[in-house]
Amino acid sequence: MDNRTFAGLLAATPSAALSIIELTAELTRPDGSFDLDAAAARQKDVEMACAQAQDYASATGRLLEAMRCKLLRRR
């Protein structure tokens, strides 16, 4: 694996500005519980935020595995 591969992995990693964080804050009641009714009313937003978070997790996972692989070869 060369640096161009790492550059490609980095370029494929989405922004860390995940909407699930803001959305979860909006759907959390003052007592700290999650407002399921409000979440259900915003089902499309919830699904999109979850998909975005999953994409981010997958992309960062690929980057992590590439780094581990590279480091293990150095040993």
C-alpha positions as a printed Julia matrix, in Angstrom:
75×3 Matrix{Float64}:
   0.0    0.0    0.0
   1.43   3.37  -0.93
   0.63   6.95   0.02
  -1.68   7.37  -2.97
  -3.86   4.66  -1.49
  -3.92   6.46   1.85
  -4.73   9.7    0.05
  -7.59   7.94  -1.68
  -8.87   6.54   1.61
  -8.68   9.98   3.19
 -10.49  11.56   0.26
 -13.22   8.92   0.54
 -13.76   9.61   4.24
 -16.76  11.91   4.72
 -16.68  15.03   6.84
 -16.82  14.47  10.58
 -19.71  16.93  10.84
 -22.24  14.19  11.55
 -25.88  15.25  11.62
 -26.74  12.43  14.03
 -25.09  14.37  16.86
 -27.19  17.51  16.38
 -30.33  15.47  15.67
 -29.88  13.4   18.83
 -29.49  16.61  20.84
 -32.7   17.95  19.31
 -34.57  14.74  20.13
 -33.36  14.53  23.72
 -35.77  15.8   26.35
 -34.63  18.08  29.18
 -34.69  15.07  31.54
 -32.19  13.26  29.3
 -34.62  10.74  27.81
 -35.03  10.25  24.07
 -38.28  11.58  22.58
 -39.47   8.6   20.51
 -42.57  10.44  19.26
 -40.48  13.33  17.95
 -38.04  10.85  16.4
 -40.89   9.02  14.69
 -42.18  12.32  13.31
 -38.71  12.95  11.86
 -38.18   9.4   10.59
 -36.61  10.52   7.3
 -34.11  12.78   9.11
 -33.28   9.96  11.52
 -32.71   7.48   8.69
 -30.5    9.92   6.77
 -28.46  10.75   9.89
 -28.0    7.05  10.65
 -26.91   6.32   7.07
 -24.42   9.21   7.2
 -23.0    7.94  10.49
 -22.71   4.4    9.09
 -20.9    5.68   5.98
 -18.48   7.6    8.19
 -17.88   4.57  10.41
 -17.23   2.35   7.39
 -14.84   4.81   5.75
 -12.89   5.41   8.95
 -12.8    1.66   9.56
 -11.18   1.12   6.15
  -8.64   3.81   6.92
  -7.9    2.28  10.32
  -7.37  -1.18   8.83
  -5.06   0.23   6.15
  -2.97   1.96   8.8
  -2.8   -1.17  10.95
  -1.78  -3.26   7.96
   0.97  -0.81   7.06
   2.25  -0.68  10.64
   2.25  -4.48  11.03
   4.41  -4.82   7.91
   7.02  -2.55   9.51
   7.56  -4.87  12.47
